[in-house]
Amino acid sequence: MAELIKLAEPNQSGSMSLEQAMAVRRSRRHFLPKSLTLEQIGQLAWAAQGQDAGSRYRTAPSAGATYPLELFVVTDEGISRYLPAKHSLEKLTGQDLRAALASAAWGQEFIQAAPLTLVFAAQFSRTTGRYGQRGVRYVYMEAGHAAQNVHLQAEALGLGSVAVGAFDDAGVSKVLSLPDYLEPLYMVAVGYCREKEY
């Protein structure tokens, strides 16, 4: 049975306004070798796909509330899957696979250096089952909504982030041991950054 890591309740009243987070958000790739806390990781996962207790709705909009996205958390302590309904991480492996993930992203070294990379994968059939072929674009839209939440949350936490779309799908799927029905769509690397980037 997979290890389940319960996350702290997400903070819903941060010290930075939404407007400030939007104003300072930039792509940041030079990460310091400093790990994130489990609380920070939980806050970022919640921003991406959080679900309030007793509600099926999440922090990012989804066409018809079909929620095709699955969120994977990659750190030096391994890979976990975020479980929105439980606000928990399901530990999949304890092996540090950041170097392999960077290799699958065509050698983008900052992915190996980042203390956290969030990987969004999608089960398209959840959405196309309702909307047909048009559902494909809805899934991509949703990934963008969720990732932007992460970027803004990172800034609010005093962290930097960068969007990653350049990667080999099969390579990322192999690193994460994704089942055939899940396709990787988007990655966001997050961490503390060198002061000069701000």
N, C-alpha and C positions, 0 to 999 in steps of 0.2 A: 504494500500500500504506500502511495506517495506521501511524503512529508507535507503537511499543511502548515503554513506560517501565517498566523493571524496578524494583520496590520493594525496599527493604531488608527483611531477614528480620524478622518481627514479634517483639517482645519478649513473652515469656511469663512474666515474673516482674517485675511492676511494683512501685512503691514504696507503693501504696495497696491495702489489703485490699478484697476484694469487699464486706465488710460496711460499711466506711467509704464506699465509692462509693455504695452503696444509701442510706446515711444522709444523705449530703449532696446527692444528686441532686435538682435542681429544674429547672423550665423557665426558661431564661435567654434573653432576647431582645435585650439591649443589648450589641452586639458592638463591640469596639475595632477600629480600622482597622489590624490587624496580621495579616499572612499566616501561614498554617500552613506548616510544613516538609513536604517530601515524605515524610519519615519519619513525621510525625504523621498525614498523610493515609493512608499505607499501613497504619498501625496501626489506624486507625478502619475502613478498608475490610476489613481482616482480621477485626476484631471482628464486622463485619456478616455477612460471607460467606466468611471464611477457610477454606482447605483445606490440610491438611498434605500435604507431598510424599509420594507413594505411597499416598495415601488418597483415597477419594471423598467422605468425610464432611466436613461443614463445622462452623463454630462455632455455627450456629443450627440447631435441629432442623427436619426437613422430613418431612412425611408420606410414608412409603415411599421416602425419599431421592430424591424426584422433582425437587427444587430448581427451582421455577418462577420464582424471583426473579432479576432482573438489576439490578445496582447501577450507578448513574451518578454520577459525581463532577463537581460544578459548582464552579469557582473563577474568579478573575479571569483565569486563563490559559486558560479554555475549558471544554470538556466532554469527559470520558473515560468509558469503560466499564471496570469492574473485571473482570479475568479471574482468578477464584479459583485455577484449576489452575496458573497461571503466576505468581500474586501480582504481577500487572503491570497497568498502565493502558494501555488502547488509546485513543489520542488521536483524538477525533472532530471537534473544531473548536478552533481557538485563539482564538475570539472570546469576549469577556466577555459572557455572556448573563444575568448575575444580575438585571439590571433587568427583562428580559423575563420571567424566571422569577417575580420578585416580582409583576409585573403579572398573570401567569397565576394567581397565588395571591391574587387579589383585592386586590392592593395592599398586601400585608404587607411593609412597607419593610425590616424586619430581614433578610429574605432577600437583598435587594440588598446590605446591609451585611455580612452574614456572609461570612467568607473561604472557607467551605466549606458546601455543601449536598449531602447525599447523597440521591439520589432512588431509591426502590425501585419497580421496575416488574415486572409479572408476566406470564408466559405461562401462563394458566390451564390450557390443554390438557395441559400436562405432568403436572398433578395430576388433573384431571378425567378424563383418559384412563384412569387406573387406578381412580379412586374415584367416577366419575360426578359428579352434581350436588353431592354432599357434599364433594367436593374443593374446591369454591369456598371453603367456610369454612376448610378446611385452609390454603389460600393466605393468607387474611387472618391466620390465627393465626401463620403463619410470618413474615409481615411484621412483626408485633408482636414476635416473639421476636428477630428480627434488629435491629430498631430499638432495643429495650431494651439489647441488647449495645452499641450505639453510644453510648447515653446514659451507660451505666456506664463505658465506656472513655473517653469524653470527660472525665468527672469524674476518673478516674484519671490523666489527662494534664494536669490543671489547666485544663481547658477547660469551657465551658458549652455546652449544647445545648437545642434545643426541638423538639418534635414538631409537624409541620405536616400537617394533614389537610384543611384548607380550601383547595381550589384547583379550578380548572376543568380537568377531565381532558383535554379536547381542546386547551386552551391549553398545558398542560405537555407534552403529546405533541408539539405543534408546535415548541416551544422546543427540545426534545431530539431532534427528528426521529425519533421512535420509529416503528418499523414497526407495521403494523396489528395484529399479533398480540401486541404488548406494551401493557399498560395501567398507567398510573402509579397507585400505591396510597398512597404515604407518602413524606414528605420529612422530613429531619432537618437543621436548620441548626446549624452548630457554629462556635465561635470563642472567642477570648479575650474575657472579659467585664469590665464595670466592677466594681470591688471591692465596691461597695455591694450587689451581688446575692448575694454570698457572706456 
